[in-house]
Amino acid sequence: MNQEMEFKNIVAQYSKVASEEMNNEMRFREDLGFSSLDFMSFLGELEDTFDLELDESEVLKITTLGEALNLLEELQ
């Protein structure tokens, strides 16, 4: 499984949108229905899955799936 699909599968655990229906312009809160708690839990799962440490100041700027994927790629 490639990194983007693995990422979207994690997102799908917190959303009512199936991973195959997601696009990079979707916003976590507005389009995917994430609460603040969902987002923080999601970030923790990303850190564990991809073995990285996220900078909170950078993460708080993220609003779309594409922005999150770009950050993930930069950190890998």
VENQUIRA-V685933 format. One record per residue. RES is the residue in three letters. PHI is phi in radians with two decimals (* if undefined). PSI is psi in whole degrees, -180 to 180 (999 if undefined). BURIAL is I if it has 24 or more other C-alpha atoms within 12 Angstrom, else O. Layout:
BEGIN
res->RES phi->PHI psi->PSI burial->BURIAL
res->RES phi->PHI psi->PSI burial->BURIAL
END
This chain:
BEGIN
res->MET phi->* psi->133 burial->O
res->ASN phi->-1.39 psi->167 burial->O
res->GLN phi->-1.04 psi->-42 burial->O
res->GLU phi->-1.13 psi->-42 burial->I
res->MET phi->-1.17 psi->-40 burial->O
res->GLU phi->-1.08 psi->-43 burial->O
res->PHE phi->-1.03 psi->-49 burial->I
res->LYS phi->-1.17 psi->-32 burial->I
res->ASN phi->-1.14 psi->-36 burial->I
res->ILE phi->-1.17 psi->-45 burial->I
res->VAL phi->-0.99 psi->-43 burial->I
res->ALA phi->-1.08 psi->-26 burial->I
res->GLN phi->-1.16 psi->-23 burial->O
res->TYR phi->-1.87 psi->2 burial->I
res->SER phi->-2.29 psi->162 burial->I
res->LYS phi->-1.59 psi->2 burial->O
res->VAL phi->-1.67 psi->130 burial->O
res->ALA phi->-1.20 psi->148 burial->O
res->SER phi->-1.01 psi->-36 burial->O
res->GLU phi->-1.28 psi->-13 burial->O
res->GLU phi->-1.64 psi->-5 burial->O
res->MET phi->-1.41 psi->148 burial->I
res->ASN phi->-2.31 psi->164 burial->I
res->ASN phi->-1.21 psi->-13 burial->I
res->GLU phi->-1.54 psi->-9 burial->O
res->MET phi->-1.14 psi->138 burial->I
res->ARG phi->-1.69 psi->140 burial->I
res->PHE phi->-1.01 psi->-52 burial->I
res->ARG phi->-1.34 psi->-53 burial->O
res->GLU phi->-1.30 psi->-44 burial->O
res->ASP phi->-1.62 psi->-33 burial->O
res->LEU phi->-1.80 psi->-10 burial->I
res->GLY phi->1.33 psi->23 burial->O
res->PHE phi->-1.19 psi->137 burial->I
res->SER phi->-1.60 psi->173 burial->O
res->SER phi->-1.07 psi->-41 burial->O
res->LEU phi->-1.15 psi->-42 burial->O
res->ASP phi->-0.99 psi->-45 burial->O
res->PHE phi->-1.11 psi->-43 burial->I
res->MET phi->-1.18 psi->-41 burial->O
res->SER phi->-1.11 psi->-42 burial->O
res->PHE phi->-1.03 psi->-45 burial->I
res->LEU phi->-1.09 psi->-41 burial->I
res->GLY phi->-1.07 psi->-41 burial->O
res->GLU phi->-1.17 psi->-37 burial->O
res->LEU phi->-1.07 psi->-46 burial->I
res->GLU phi->-1.02 psi->-44 burial->O
res->ASP phi->-1.19 psi->-45 burial->O
res->THR phi->-1.15 psi->-44 burial->O
res->PHE phi->-1.77 psi->6 burial->O
res->ASP phi->0.88 psi->61 burial->O
res->LEU phi->-2.50 psi->169 burial->O
res->GLU phi->-2.08 psi->124 burial->O
res->LEU phi->-1.60 psi->140 burial->I
res->ASP phi->-1.49 psi->118 burial->O
res->GLU phi->-0.98 psi->-38 burial->O
res->SER phi->-1.14 psi->-35 burial->O
res->GLU phi->-1.29 psi->-42 burial->O
res->VAL phi->-1.12 psi->-37 burial->I
res->LEU phi->-1.17 psi->-16 burial->O
res->LYS phi->-1.47 psi->-13 burial->O
res->ILE phi->-1.38 psi->130 burial->I
res->THR phi->-2.18 psi->-23 burial->I
res->THR phi->-2.08 psi->163 burial->I
res->LEU phi->-1.05 psi->-41 burial->I
res->GLY phi->-1.06 psi->-42 burial->O
res->GLU phi->-1.10 psi->-41 burial->O
res->ALA phi->-1.16 psi->-42 burial->I
res->LEU phi->-1.11 psi->-40 burial->I
res->ASN phi->-1.08 psi->-44 burial->O
res->LEU phi->-1.10 psi->-43 burial->I
res->LEU phi->-1.04 psi->-44 burial->I
res->GLU phi->-1.12 psi->-40 burial->O
res->GLU phi->-1.10 psi->-36 burial->O
res->LEU phi->-1.47 psi->-12 burial->O
res->GLN phi->-1.49 psi->999 burial->O
END
